[in-house]
Structure formats: structure tokens, C-alpha cells
Amino acid sequence: MQSLRLINTGGTFNKRYDPIRGELFVPADDQAVEAAIASMRPNLSLRLSGTIYKDSLEMDDADRAMLGELVAAVQERCVVVVHGTDTMDKSAVAVARWLGQGHGKRVVFTGAMVPFFVDPVEATANLASAMTAICLLPPGVYIAMHGLVLPHDKIRKNREAGRFEELGN
């Protein structure tokens, strides 16, 4: 059975509504990711770790260094990172640099543009794509969003269209 580490960093995937403040916030827990996983019933040996718990626009170089260190340190060779979509490309670059050449790990970043607890479809589909792809990909750092799974430097967020696209398209 494939062994997978899932690292949850927060982002829109995890956001919930605070009715007292009247705003969305990133909670310091893994409830959204746990609920998505439960709905999929994956046939994998899976370990979930939570860290950072921020909107990706609030992440800085220290957060990215901590994420790179964590990805490098975990024993699993397959790592899915749930991350905010606005800066997942920056974190993917940082993790790829942290790991360096010949690391042998498969790392797939994913997230959602709509919070799981608002509409679970996009978040669950992106997570399922990442978890499936990681079993098939060669070592490297990838982004899985909106039906695409590509090397992190071949995909971008198109804010006008509201989706991720292959670079050059």
C-alpha cells in the first residue's frame, strides 16, 4: 500500500465563516481536510500533519523555509501539500529549492478557490487529483488544480478566469 504524507498549511481550502466577525478565517485545525479525506475513503496509508495555518497571502519566507524543512524531514516519499492558491507557486519553488536535485520525493501542492465548508466539490476534486497523481508521477514538485497536474513551473493561477492553467495557454 502506498504511504502518503498530507501536510495542511491552511488557505482557502480550510476557511470557515465566523458569524460574530462576519468574515472568513483560516482555523488552526485540519477539519476540512479530514472531512474531504473521509468522503473519498482513500486506499492509501495516510498521515496528516498540520502546520502554519494561514492564508497564503500572509505566508512569508520563514513559513516557506519551515514547509521545505518539514517536507524534507518526513519519512514518506510522497507528500501532498494543501496550500492557499494565491502563493502556492512561490511555496512550490521554495520546496523544490529546499529539496534540491535527486531528492527522490514526489510533492504535489493543491488547494481550493472556494472553501470546503462553503462548497466541498472543488476542494475534494483537487485533493483527489493530487492524491491520485502522486502515485503515478516521477520525483519532483507539482501543482494539481482544476483537472491539471503539472510540474510547478508549468502551471499558473489565472485570476481573471478563476482557474489554474498550463503556462503558455
C-alpha positions in Angstrom: 0.0 0.0 0.0 1.3 3.5 -1.0 2.4 5.6 2.0 1.4 9.3 1.8 2.0 12.3 4.0 -0.5 15.1 3.7 0.6 18.5 5.0 -2.1 21.0 5.6 -0.9 24.7 5.6 -4.3 26.4 5.7 -5.5 28.5 2.8 -9.0 28.9 1.3 -9.5 25.1 1.3 -9.8 25.3 5.1 -11.6 28.7 5.6 -14.7 28.9 7.7 -17.2 31.6 8.4 -17.1 33.4 11.7 -20.7 34.7 12.2 -19.7 37.1 15.0 -17.0 38.9 13.0 -18.8 38.4 9.7 -15.7 37.1 7.9 -13.9 34.0 6.7 -10.9 32.9 8.6 -8.3 30.1 8.5 -8.7 27.9 11.5 -5.7 26.2 13.2 -7.1 22.8 12.6 -7.5 20.1 9.9 -11.3 19.7 9.9 -11.8 20.5 6.2 -9.0 18.2 5.0 -10.2 15.4 7.3 -13.8 15.7 6.0 -12.6 15.6 2.4 -10.4 12.6 3.1 -13.3 10.8 4.8 -15.6 11.4 1.8 -13.0 9.9 -0.5 -12.2 6.7 1.5 -8.7 6.5 0.0 -6.9 3.2 -0.3 -3.6 4.6 1.0 -1.6 4.6 4.2 -2.1 8.3 5.0 -0.6 10.6 7.7 -1.9 14.1 8.1 0.2 16.9 9.6 -1.0 20.5 10.1 1.3 23.5 10.2 1.4 27.3 9.5 -2.5 27.6 9.2 -2.5 30.8 7.2 -4.0 32.4 4.1 -1.2 32.0 1.6 -1.1 35.8 1.1 0.1 36.0 4.7 2.9 33.5 4.3 6.5 34.7 4.3 9.9 33.3 3.5 10.2 31.9 7.1 7.0 30.0 6.6 8.2 28.6 3.3 11.5 27.6 4.8 9.6 25.8 7.6 7.5 24.0 5.0 10.6 23.0 3.0 12.2 21.7 6.1 9.1 19.7 7.0 8.7 18.2 3.5 12.4 17.2 3.5 12.2 15.7 7.0 9.1 13.4 6.7 9.9 9.8 6.0 7.3 9.4 3.3 8.5 9.8 -0.3 5.0 11.0 -1.4 3.8 14.3 0.0 0.6 16.3 -0.8 0.6 19.9 0.5 -2.8 21.6 0.9 -2.0 25.3 0.4 -3.6 28.6 -0.4 -3.8 29.2 -4.2 -2.5 32.8 -4.3 1.1 31.8 -3.5 1.3 28.1 -3.8 3.6 28.6 -6.8 6.1 30.5 -4.5 6.0 27.8 -1.9 6.4 25.1 -4.6 9.5 26.9 -5.8 10.9 27.2 -2.3 10.2 23.5 -1.5 11.9 22.4 -4.8 14.9 24.5 -3.9 15.0 23.1 -0.4 14.9 19.6 -1.6 17.4 20.1 -4.4 18.2 17.6 -7.2 18.0 13.9 -6.6 15.7 14.1 -3.6 13.5 11.2 -4.8 10.3 12.7 -3.3 7.1 13.4 -5.1 5.5 16.6 -3.8 2.1 17.8 -5.1 0.6 21.1 -4.0 -3.1 21.6 -4.2 -5.8 23.8 -2.7 -9.2 25.4 -3.4 -10.5 28.7 -4.6 -13.8 28.1 -2.7 -13.7 27.0 1.0 -14.5 23.3 1.5 -17.2 24.2 4.0 -18.9 26.5 1.5 -18.8 24.0 -1.4 -16.8 20.8 -1.0 -16.7 19.8 -4.7 -13.7 21.8 -5.9 -11.6 21.2 -2.8 -12.3 17.5 -2.8 -11.7 17.1 -6.5 -8.4 18.9 -6.3 -7.3 16.9 -3.3 -8.3 13.6 -5.0 -6.4 14.6 -8.1 -3.3 15.3 -6.1 -3.6 12.0 -4.1 -4.1 10.0 -7.3 -1.4 11.7 -9.3 1.2 11.4 -6.6 1.1 7.6 -7.0 1.9 7.9 -10.8 4.4 10.8 -11.0 8.2 10.6 -11.1 10.0 12.5 -8.3 9.5 16.3 -8.5 7.4 19.1 -7.3 3.9 19.6 -8.9 0.7 21.5 -8.7 -2.7 19.8 -9.0 -5.6 22.2 -9.6 -8.7 22.2 -11.7 -8.0 18.9 -13.6 -4.4 19.7 -14.3 -1.4 18.1 -12.6 1.8 19.7 -13.9 5.3 20.5 -12.8 5.2 23.6 -10.5 6.9 25.8 -13.1 4.4 24.8 -15.9 1.2 26.0 -14.3 -0.2 29.3 -13.1 -3.3 30.8 -11.5 -5.3 32.8 -13.9 -7.1 35.3 -11.6 -9.3 36.7 -14.4 -10.6 33.3 -15.4 -10.8 31.9 -11.8 -8.8 28.8 -12.6 -5.3 27.3 -13.0 -3.9 26.9 -16.5 -0.9 25.4 -18.1 1.7 28.1 -18.9 1.7 29.1 -22.5 -2.1 28.6 -22.9 
